[in-house]
Amino acid sequence: MSLPKPKIPTNPDRLTSSAGKASATAETTYPKDATRLAKYLAAAGVASRRHCEDLVRAGDVSVNARIIIDPAYPVMQSDIVRYGGRTLVPPSAEKHYVIMLHKPVGVISTMSPGMERGYCLSDLVSTPDRLHPIGRLDQDSSGLILMTNDGALTLRLTHPSHEIEKEYVVRLNRILQPGEYDKIARGVQVDDRVVAVSQVVPVRGGKVSIVIHEGRNRIVRRLFGALNCNVLELKRVRIGPITLGKLGVGKWRKLTSLEYSQLQGVNDDKTH
């Protein structure tokens, strides 16, 4: 009489390494209703998906009381995911929202107090949900910054392939010459590549309005620095279809459902 075949585990994708840390192998096929761990963390508002991947690899995240080091580890709805001493529950699509803030000069674009010196966004914004900023705005600059608990929207708005426009109004230490406007419009090289400028025009008060879609660190200041100009003031007034308008310095508000929908649909013709 032949022996009965061994039972196949209900979830064969989950394996434990010799070091006691669980991981998924390349040969496994994830359940269709599972969510990758890094995506789950981002949806719960922990950080950007890339940062969440680093947190998982560092062994800072557990699933069902086991440390997981694979960012692609499949998380099921019934699983218990913990990070930083708390159990995470990603918000449903109905609970996703975005707020806009008029960031003052001197405030750092992080929601985590104590990580950097100075005031941060959480000193100005208080909500029952954990939010994260969509991109950054340097400490010396003011203007529009968006925050959300929607990880997918954050990825969409910050991924370079979508080329989300951002408009800034700057005050320089000197007046630009007509030929310099043309030079900026053609593109100025900063470091190893040219900054693509959608528009650059003079505006009221001797200032300059410039529209770009890059997110490199302090890129507007560095662009004008390449023309031997110092930026004395920098204010972001638009991100995609969302404008700062008359929102007071240090004030914030929740985006309307229409504004949120406009953000979700921005540059639908762009693909990764």
N, C-alpha and C positions, 0 to 999 in steps of 0.2 A: 504493500500500500504506500503510495507516495505521500510525502509530507505536505501539509498545507502551506501555501505561499504566505510569506510574512506580510503583515499589513503595511500599507504605505502610509507614512505620516500625513496627517491632514494638511500640514504646511511644510513641505519638504524644502522650501526656499531658505529656511532659517537654519543656519549652521553656526556652531560655536568654535572659535579657533582654539588652539592649544593654550593660548594665553588667557582663555576665559572670556574673550570678547567676541560678540556675535558679528558675523558678516555674511554677505551673500556672495556666492561664487558666480563666475561669468557664465556657467552653464545653466543656471537656474532661469525659470520663466516665472515672472511675477504675476500674481493674481490680477485680473482685470480691474477689480474694485479697490486695489491698493493704491496708496500715494507714496511716492518716494520721500524718504525721511527729510532730506534737506528742503524739499518743497513744502512739506508739512510744517516745518519750523518757520519758514518764511511766511506762510499763510497765517501762522499764529502770531506774527508780528515780532519775532525774535530779532531778526536782522535781514539783510539782503540774502538771496539764495546762495550767493558765492561765499559770504561770511558764514552762513549756516553750514555749508559744506566743511569749512575749516573747523567749526565747533564740533561737528560730528567726528571728524578725523582725530581731533584732539582728545576724544573720549569724554566729552562733557555732556553727552546726551544718553539717556537710557530709554529702552522700550521694554515694558513689562519687567522692570527691575534688573534688566541686563544692559550693560554698556554696549552701544553699537558704534562701530567705527566706519561703517559703509554709508556714505551719503545717499546711495540709491536703495538702501534697505526698504523693503515694502512695509508700509504701515497700514493696518486695517482699522476700520472704524471702532472696533472693540478694544484696540490696544491702548495702553497707558503710556504716554510719552512724557518724560520729565526732563527739565533743563533748569538750572539755577535754583533748585529747591522747590520748584512748582510744577504742577501738572498742566500741560498745554492742551488747549482745545482751539483749533483754528476756527475763525468765525465763518459762518455760512455766507453765501453770496449776498443774502439779504441784509447782513450786518456790516458789510464792507462800506466804508465811506472815506471821504477825503476832506481835510480842512486846509484852508489857506491862511497863512500868517504873514504879516508885515514885519519881517525881522529887523530889529534895530542894529545899528553898528555896535560891535563889541560882543554880540551873542554868538556862541559857537553852535554850528549846525549838528548837534547830537541830542538825543533824548536821554542820554545816560549821564547824570550828574556825577562828578568826581573823576571821570575818565580823562578830562582835560581841564585846564585851568580856566576859570571865568564862568560867566553865566551861560546856560545852554537852553535849548528849546523847551525843555520840561519845566524851566522856571517861568515860562510865559504861558504854556498850554497845559491844561489839566483835563484829562478825559478818563472815563472808566476803563477804556481799552488801551492796550499797548500799541502806540503808533511809532512809525519810523519815517524819517524824512525821505522824500523822493529826490535824490541828489543832494548837493551841498551848495552853500553860499558862504564864501570865506568870511572870517570874523570882522574884517574891515569894511565889508559891504553890507548894504541894507536891501530891503525889498521883498519880493514875493518868494515864499518857499511853501511847498506843498508837503503834507504829512498824511499817511494813510495806514490802514491795517490790511490793505490789499496787496499781497506780495506779487501777484501776477501783474497788476497794474504798474507797480514799481519797476518790474523787469521790463515791461513794455516801454515805459517812458524814459528809461535810462539806457536801454540798449542802443548802441550807435547806429544800427541798421535802420532804425525808425526815424532818425534825423529830426527829433522834436525841436522846434524853434524856441529860442529863448531871447528875449529882447532886454537890453540894458540901456540905461541913460547914464552917461559919464560926464564928469567935469574934468578937463585936462588942465595942465599947467600952462598951456599955450593954445592959440588958435590954429586949427589945421588949415593947411593951404589946399586949394581946389585939387591940385595934382595928387595930394595925399589921400583924398577921398577916393579917387580913382584907383590908387595903388591898393588901398584896403579892400575895395570891391573886387579887385582881381585876385586877392588872396595874399596874405602875409605869412611867410614861413616862420614858425616858432618851433625850435628844436629841430626835429627831423621831418616835419611835414607842414604843409600849408593849411592855414585856418580858412575854411570856406565861410564867406560872409554873404548872407542873403541880402542885407541892406545896411547902408551906413549913410546917415543924413544929419545935417545940423538941425538942432531944435532950439526952442526958446531958452534964453538965459545964457547963450554961448556954449551950450552943452551939445553932446553928440549922442544920437541914438544908433545902436548897432544891434543887428539881429544875426545870431549864429546858432548852430545846432550841436556844437561840441560841448563836452563836459570836462575837459582837462582842467587840472587844478590851476586856478587863478588865470585862466586862459585869456580873458579880456585885458587884464592888466599887462600880461606878458605880450599880447599883440601890440598894444600901444607902446610898450617899452621898446619893441623892435623898431619903432619909428622915433625913438628918443623923446617920447612923451611920458610924463608921469600922470597917473590917474589920481586925482585929488578926492573925488567922490565917485562911487559906483552904486547904482540902484537897479535891481532887476524888476521890470514892470510887467513881464508877460512870460508864461510858460505854455507853449502850444496855444489853445484857444482861451486860456484863463488869464485875465488881466488883473492887476493889482487894484485898479480903480481908486476909489477914495477911502479904502480901508486904512485906518489910522495906524501910526507906528506902534508896534507892540500889541496890536489887536489881531484877533483871528475870528474866523467864522467857518461853519461847515458848508461845503459846496452843495448847491441844489442838485436835485436828481438830474436835471437837464445838463448842468455843468459836468457832473460825473459821467454821464453818457457821452458827452462830447470828448472827454479825456479818453474814455475807453475806445472810441472810434477814430482817434486822431491817426492820420497817416495809415489808413487801412491798406493802402496799396504797397506799403513797405513790408518786406519779409526778411526774416533772419537769414 
